[in-house]
Amino acid sequence: MQTAIANSSRTAGLSGFAATIPGRILIGLAATGVVAAAAHVAIPLPFTPVPLTLQPLAVLGVGLALGPVAGFLTMLAYLAEGAMGLPVFSPTGLGGVAQIIGPTGGFLMAYPLVAAIAGGLTRGLTRFTPRFVAAFVAGNFAMAVLFLFGATWFMHYTHNSLHAAGIGAGVPFLPGEFVKVLIAAGVYSTLVRVPRI
């Protein structure tokens, strides 16, 4: 009984800290660490400078977990960390500002918007649909925005045709992104359902 009370007060204390500005900053920085770790799970592809990574899954997770505003700001912080030269981007690129304005820059620059869309749209749809459906729909919409930005920037940067941009920065990635959205929606709907003690 005393253990349960101690655990309950500890959980309440952590929740209280998470609501403070230092707590939110710490959570945001931890989230950028998760995205950075996901970026380093990268598989280079021979036909494009765009690698397969777990970054989109992590960005969706940030948006779903933190919400639209905190998710947006967290991803801005992630880009700032990368621009300062911290090793937070995929190791297949040049790093730093060069990577942000390089062929994969459209994806990176879209991350704040993607997190905001995933978090905001999910919260809006949850009023009308189950959590999983809301997160799944929002995640797919956010991914569409990600690939629109990514492929458009890729086409501009490489001076390739729309078809070449679709092959180099779009179509081959879509099945994997669909699976990532399913995972993000499943984890989100499961964790949100867990009652707080």
C-alpha positions as CSV (number, residue, x, y, z in Angstrom):
1,M,0.0,0.0,0.0
2,Q,2.8,2.4,0.9
3,T,4.6,1.5,-2.3
4,A,1.6,2.3,-4.4
5,I,1.2,5.7,-2.6
6,A,4.9,6.4,-3.1
7,N,4.7,5.5,-6.8
8,S,1.6,7.6,-7.2
9,S,3.3,10.7,-5.6
10,R,6.4,10.1,-7.7
11,T,4.3,10.0,-10.9
12,A,2.5,13.1,-9.9
13,G,5.8,14.8,-9.2
14,L,7.1,13.8,-12.7
15,S,3.9,15.0,-14.3
16,G,4.2,18.3,-12.5
17,F,7.9,18.7,-13.6
18,A,6.9,17.9,-17.2
19,A,4.4,20.8,-17.2
20,T,7.1,23.3,-16.2
21,I,9.2,25.2,-18.8
22,P,12.4,23.4,-17.8
23,G,10.6,20.1,-18.0
24,R,9.2,20.9,-21.4
25,I,12.7,21.9,-22.6
26,L,14.2,18.7,-21.2
27,I,11.5,16.6,-22.9
28,G,12.0,18.4,-26.2
29,L,15.8,17.9,-26.1
30,A,15.3,14.2,-25.3
31,A,12.9,14.0,-28.3
32,T,15.6,15.5,-30.5
33,G,17.9,12.8,-29.3
34,V,15.3,10.1,-30.3
35,V,15.1,11.7,-33.8
36,A,18.9,11.8,-34.0
37,A,19.2,8.2,-33.1
38,A,16.6,7.3,-35.7
39,A,18.5,9.2,-38.3
40,H,21.5,7.0,-37.7
41,V,19.5,3.9,-38.6
42,A,20.2,4.7,-42.2
43,I,20.4,2.5,-45.3
44,P,22.0,4.2,-48.3
45,L,20.4,3.4,-51.7
46,P,22.5,3.2,-54.9
47,F,20.1,5.2,-57.1
48,T,19.5,8.2,-54.9
49,P,21.2,10.4,-52.2
50,V,18.1,9.9,-50.1
51,P,18.6,7.1,-47.6
52,L,16.1,4.9,-45.9
53,T,15.9,6.0,-42.3
54,L,13.7,5.7,-39.2
55,Q,13.6,9.5,-39.0
56,P,10.0,9.9,-40.3
57,L,8.8,7.4,-37.7
58,A,10.5,9.4,-34.9
59,V,9.2,12.7,-36.3
60,L,5.6,11.4,-36.3
61,G,6.2,10.1,-32.7
62,V,7.3,13.6,-31.6
63,G,4.2,15.2,-33.1
64,L,1.9,12.6,-31.7
65,A,3.5,12.6,-28.2
66,L,4.1,16.3,-27.8
67,G,1.3,17.9,-29.8
68,P,1.4,20.4,-32.6
69,V,3.2,23.4,-30.9
70,A,5.7,21.5,-28.9
71,G,6.3,19.1,-31.7
72,F,7.0,22.0,-34.2
73,L,9.4,23.7,-31.7
74,T,11.1,20.4,-30.9
75,M,11.8,19.8,-34.6
76,L,13.0,23.4,-35.0
77,A,15.5,22.7,-32.2
78,Y,16.5,19.5,-34.0
79,L,17.3,21.4,-37.2
80,A,19.2,24.0,-35.1
81,E,21.3,21.3,-33.5
82,G,22.1,19.9,-37.0
83,A,22.9,23.4,-38.4
84,M,25.4,23.9,-35.5
85,G,27.2,20.7,-36.7
86,L,26.0,18.3,-34.0
87,P,25.8,14.7,-35.5
88,V,22.0,14.5,-35.5
89,F,21.4,14.0,-39.2
90,S,21.8,10.8,-41.2
91,P,25.5,9.9,-41.5
92,T,25.0,9.4,-45.3
93,G,24.9,13.2,-45.8
94,L,27.5,16.0,-45.4
95,G,26.1,17.2,-42.0
96,G,25.5,20.7,-40.8
97,V,23.9,23.4,-43.0
98,A,25.2,21.6,-46.1
99,Q,22.8,18.7,-45.3
100,I,19.9,21.0,-44.7
101,I,20.3,22.7,-48.1
102,G,21.5,19.5,-49.8
103,P,19.4,17.0,-51.8
104,T,17.6,15.7,-48.7
105,G,17.0,19.2,-47.3
106,G,13.3,19.3,-48.3
107,F,12.7,16.4,-46.0
108,L,14.6,18.0,-43.1
109,M,13.0,21.4,-43.5
110,A,9.5,19.8,-43.5
111,Y,10.0,18.0,-40.2
112,P,8.6,20.8,-38.0
113,L,5.5,21.0,-40.2
114,V,5.1,17.3,-40.3
115,A,5.2,17.0,-36.4
116,A,2.7,19.9,-36.1
117,I,0.3,18.3,-38.6
118,A,0.6,14.8,-37.0
119,G,0.0,16.2,-33.5
120,G,-2.7,18.8,-34.4
121,L,-4.7,16.7,-36.8
122,T,-4.7,13.7,-34.6
123,R,-6.0,15.7,-31.6
124,G,-8.7,17.2,-33.8
125,L,-9.8,13.9,-35.3
126,T,-9.8,12.1,-32.0
127,R,-13.1,13.9,-31.1
128,F,-14.8,12.0,-34.0
129,T,-12.8,8.8,-34.5
130,P,-10.9,6.2,-32.4
131,R,-7.3,7.3,-31.5
132,F,-5.7,4.8,-33.9
133,V,-7.8,5.9,-36.9
134,A,-7.1,9.6,-36.0
135,A,-3.4,9.0,-35.7
136,F,-3.3,6.8,-38.9
137,V,-5.1,9.4,-41.0
138,A,-3.1,12.3,-39.6
139,G,0.2,10.3,-40.1
140,N,-0.6,9.6,-43.7
141,F,-1.5,13.2,-44.3
142,A,1.7,14.4,-42.6
143,M,3.8,11.9,-44.7
144,A,2.2,13.2,-47.9
145,V,3.3,16.7,-46.9
146,L,6.8,15.3,-46.1
147,F,7.2,13.7,-49.5
148,L,5.7,16.7,-51.3
149,F,8.4,19.0,-49.7
150,G,11.1,16.4,-50.0
151,A,10.5,15.5,-53.7
152,T,10.0,19.1,-54.7
153,W,13.3,20.2,-53.1
154,F,15.0,17.2,-54.5
155,M,13.8,18.1,-58.0
156,H,14.9,21.7,-57.6
157,Y,18.3,20.8,-56.1
158,T,19.2,18.1,-58.7
159,H,17.5,19.8,-61.7
160,N,15.8,16.5,-62.4
161,S,12.4,15.8,-64.0
162,L,9.3,15.1,-61.9
163,H,9.6,11.4,-62.9
164,A,13.2,11.3,-61.7
165,A,12.3,13.0,-58.5
166,G,9.5,10.5,-57.9
167,I,12.0,7.7,-58.3
168,G,14.8,9.3,-56.3
169,A,12.7,10.8,-53.5
170,G,9.3,9.3,-53.5
171,V,7.8,6.1,-54.8
172,P,10.4,3.5,-53.5
173,F,10.0,4.9,-50.0
174,L,6.2,4.9,-49.8
175,P,5.6,1.2,-48.7
176,G,8.0,1.7,-45.8
177,E,6.5,5.0,-44.8
178,F,3.0,3.4,-44.7
179,V,4.4,0.8,-42.2
180,K,5.9,3.6,-40.1
181,V,2.6,5.4,-40.0
182,L,0.9,2.1,-38.8
183,I,3.6,1.7,-36.1
184,A,3.3,5.3,-34.9
185,A,-0.5,5.1,-34.8
186,G,-0.5,1.8,-33.0
187,V,2.0,2.9,-30.4
188,Y,0.2,6.2,-29.9
189,S,-3.2,4.7,-29.5
190,T,-1.9,2.0,-27.1
191,L,0.0,4.4,-24.9
192,V,-2.7,7.0,-24.7
193,R,-5.2,4.3,-23.6
194,V,-3.0,3.4,-20.6
195,P,-4.5,5.0,-17.5
196,R,-2.3,7.3,-15.5
197,I,-1.7,6.0,-12.0
